[in-house]
Amino acid sequence: MTLTELDTDPRPDLAAGPARPGGRRLRGVRRRRLRRLLVPTPNRFVLVGIMLVLLFALTAGIAGLAARAAVDAGEVMVTSAAQMSGNAQAMHRWLAEADAAATGRFLAPPDSGQRVQLNRNYEDALGEVRRLLAESAGLTGGDPDRATGLARVANQLPVYTDLVRRAQELGAEPADRRLDALLGSAYLREASGYLRGVLLPAAQQLWEDETTRLSEARRDGQLALFGSIGITLLTLVPLWWSQRYLRRRTKRRVNPGLALATAAMLATTGWLVVSWRHWPQAEERLTVAGRKLDQHRDLIEIQRDALRARADVHLRLGGNSNQYGMVALNERFRRDAHCDSTVAGFTDQMRVLVGVWCTGHDRYIVENERLGAHPAAVAAALPGGEVATAFTHYDTELTKEINRVDREIYQELTNTPPAPTSLGVVTLLLCLIGAAGVAVGIGVRVREYR
């Protein structure tokens, strides 16, 4: 009698009961077949081997994903996201500058130095936007989502510039052709509305996408750390159980193949621990960068509101408003300019300068408009005027603060240590060695039984 026959249970299957029609009979047949498959010891050995090989394959797969996440949370991808977010913010600012220059030059006299300066400001702003688009295109790294976001801005920019060009052509000589000037004013409002409703949101979405990538890099790094090390520790448990099971069934103390597989898994665990030794420092850097990103976001929102308030003043001065409209527009200006300076992110110097800007707006624009001195209000809003100068001082201080925080974020991210590039390759090699050990060890025991 063979060992396989000794392992086979000769007793009838009393649990199956009498044959029943329908689904119960089919389930009973399936259970009997499963028991007949699992009763022979060699079959059980094979199933144990398959389970261990699958666990090694799962470990190798998770380690490969962890290696990708480690790189994303390391220096290369994180710094590219930092550069892209900085470019997106600068792009948003220069688009807003172009809007302010376009609305301002419509007000300036045709032959004045103010119009020449505003023309130069408009062209310089558009040039910066195009430069940032080209620079960002080289940072996409083949990411289709990034490329799509950049293409959205690049494709919409000509629509805006064409509207502005048409407005300027119609409003070139407002004193001689008042009907054309009114039509040009309508084109200008359409251009400004298009920029605020389409272009600026597209640029803001670019920035939000990049800051989201930075947050996801940290989260994915945490998941990869615990997942990769956790699966190796989890695989050691069935390896230990398999050794005990084979020892009990075969009366052998050690199975060389499973011993090799256990050693390979221990080496995998050690390698992953060594590979992730950079994570505590990377976690600290990414945490600090995350806090500074929140501060950066507050400052950017303040500046975006201020740029919108300035452009609104230009648009308002380019049209006719009744007294009720003036009151509503003044309230909107004070809200967007944050004249009360109660929002987070204001420095003491910024509070002083925004107060000067708001006071100048009330004194030189609101009051002159109330008195019917429209030319004086326009002169105060254009370059060299009291309100324009006050805004320039405030915006310069705000930009300096934004750039300071931006440099600190970039410094934190560039100092994030990179993960070993061979993390996934070495783990895969060790898992292959472990799977080979399982196949050899289990194969030897199955042949001995047969």
TANORMO-V356132 format. One record per residue. SS is DSSP state (helix for helix, strand for strand, loop for the rest). PHI is phi in whole degrees, 0 to 359 (* if undefined). Layout:
BEGIN
{{SS PHI} {SS PHI}}
END
This chain:
BEGIN
{{loop *} {loop 274} {helix 296} {helix 295} {helix 294} {helix 296} {helix 283} {loop 274} {loop 277} {loop 280} {loop 290} {loop 293} {loop 275} {helix 287} {helix 292} {helix 290} {loop 71} {loop 291} {loop 296} {loop 241} {loop 288} {loop 79} {helix 293} {helix 297} {helix 295} {helix 295} {helix 296} {helix 296} {helix 297} {helix 294} {helix 294} {helix 294} {helix 296} {helix 295} {helix 294} {helix 295} {helix 288} {helix 271} {helix 294} {loop 297} {helix 301} {helix 304} {helix 296} {helix 295} {helix 301} {helix 298} {helix 296} {helix 299} {helix 298} {helix 298} {helix 300} {helix 292} {helix 296} {helix 297} {helix 295} {helix 295} {helix 296} {helix 296} {helix 299} {helix 296} {helix 295} {helix 295} {helix 296} {helix 296} {helix 296} {helix 296} {helix 297} {helix 295} {helix 295} {helix 295} {helix 293} {helix 298} {loop 275} {loop 265} {helix 288} {helix 296} {helix 289} {helix 295} {helix 292} {helix 295} {helix 295} {helix 296} {helix 294} {helix 294} {helix 293} {helix 295} {helix 295} {helix 295} {helix 295} {helix 297} {helix 298} {helix 299} {helix 296} {helix 291} {helix 296} {helix 295} {helix 295} {helix 297} {helix 297} {helix 295} {helix 293} {helix 294} {helix 290} {helix 288} {helix 288} {helix 292} {helix 276} {loop 290} {loop 302} {loop 303} {loop 258} {loop 273} {helix 294} {helix 296} {helix 294} {helix 299} {helix 294} {helix 292} {helix 300} {helix 295} {helix 299} {helix 295} {helix 293} {helix 296} {helix 296} {helix 295} {helix 298} {helix 294} {helix 298} {helix 294} {helix 296} {helix 293} {helix 297} {helix 294} {helix 294} {helix 292} {helix 298} {loop 280} {loop 254} {loop 292} {loop 62} {loop 78} {loop 284} {helix 294} {helix 294} {helix 297} {helix 299} {helix 295} {helix 297} {helix 293} {helix 297} {helix 298} {helix 292} {helix 298} {helix 284} {helix 272} {helix 299} {helix 298} {helix 297} {helix 296} {helix 296} {helix 291} {helix 296} {helix 295} {helix 300} {helix 296} {helix 297} {helix 292} {helix 296} {helix 287} {loop 258} {loop 295} {loop 233} {loop 298} {loop 287} {loop 271} {loop 229} {helix 292} {helix 294} {helix 297} {helix 297} {helix 295} {helix 294} {helix 298} {helix 298} {helix 294} {helix 299} {helix 295} {helix 296} {helix 296} {helix 296} {helix 295} {helix 295} {helix 295} {helix 297} {helix 285} {helix 271} {helix 236} {helix 291} {helix 298} {helix 299} {helix 294} {helix 292} {helix 293} {helix 296} {helix 302} {helix 296} {helix 295} {helix 297} {helix 289} {helix 294} {helix 294} {helix 298} {helix 295} {helix 293} {helix 292} {helix 299} {helix 292} {helix 296} {helix 295} {helix 297} {helix 296} {helix 297} {helix 294} {helix 300} {helix 289} {helix 292} {helix 291} {helix 288} {helix 296} {helix 292} {helix 291} {helix 295} {helix 294} {helix 291} {helix 296} {helix 294} {helix 295} {helix 296} {helix 296} {helix 296} {helix 296} {helix 300} {helix 296} {helix 296} {helix 294} {helix 297} {helix 291} {helix 278} {helix 249} {loop 61} {loop 253} {loop 286} {loop 227} {loop 260} {helix 302} {helix 296} {helix 290} {helix 297} {helix 296} {helix 296} {helix 295} {helix 297} {helix 296} {helix 289} {helix 297} {helix 295} {helix 297} {helix 299} {helix 297} {helix 296} {helix 294} {helix 298} {helix 295} {helix 295} {helix 266} {helix 295} {helix 282} {helix 295} {helix 306} {helix 289} {helix 297} {helix 299} {helix 297} {helix 297} {helix 293} {helix 294} {helix 298} {helix 299} {helix 296} {helix 295} {helix 289} {helix 297} {helix 297} {helix 296} {helix 299} {helix 297} {helix 298} {helix 294} {helix 296} {helix 297} {helix 298} {helix 292} {helix 297} {helix 296} {helix 294} {helix 295} {helix 294} {helix 298} {helix 295} {helix 296} {helix 296} {helix 298} {helix 297} {helix 296} {helix 296} {helix 290} {loop 275} {loop 233} {loop 248} {loop 233} {loop 277} {helix 297} {helix 295} {helix 297} {helix 296} {helix 298} {helix 295} {helix 292} {helix 294} {helix 295} {helix 294} {helix 300} {helix 295} {helix 290} {helix 290} {loop 282} {loop 55} {loop 297} {loop 279} {loop 48} {loop 263} {loop 281} {loop 289} {loop 107} {loop 287} {loop 271} {helix 299} {helix 295} {helix 295} {helix 297} {helix 296} {helix 289} {helix 291} {helix 295} {helix 296} {helix 297} {helix 295} {helix 297} {helix 297} {helix 299} {helix 295} {helix 281} {helix 261} {helix 252} {helix 299} {helix 293} {helix 296} {helix 295} {helix 295} {helix 274} {loop 84} {loop 269} {helix 298} {helix 301} {helix 293} {helix 294} {helix 297} {helix 299} {helix 290} {helix 274} {loop 272} {loop 311} {loop 95} {loop 283} {helix 298} {helix 289} {helix 297} {helix 294} {helix 297} {helix 296} {helix 300} {helix 297} {helix 294} {helix 294} {helix 297} {helix 294} {helix 295} {helix 297} {helix 298} {helix 292} {helix 297} {helix 295} {helix 296} {helix 295} {helix 298} {helix 296} {helix 295} {helix 297} {helix 297} {helix 295} {helix 299} {helix 287} {helix 290} {loop 271} {loop 291} {loop 290} {loop 280} {loop 277} {loop 300} {loop 289} {loop 265} {helix 304} {helix 289} {helix 294} {helix 296} {helix 298} {helix 299} {helix 298} {helix 295} {helix 293} {helix 296} {helix 298} {helix 298} {helix 296} {helix 296} {helix 298} {helix 297} {helix 299} {helix 292} {helix 298} {helix 290} {helix 300} {helix 298} {helix 293} {helix 293} {helix 295} {helix 296} {helix 291} {loop 273}}
END
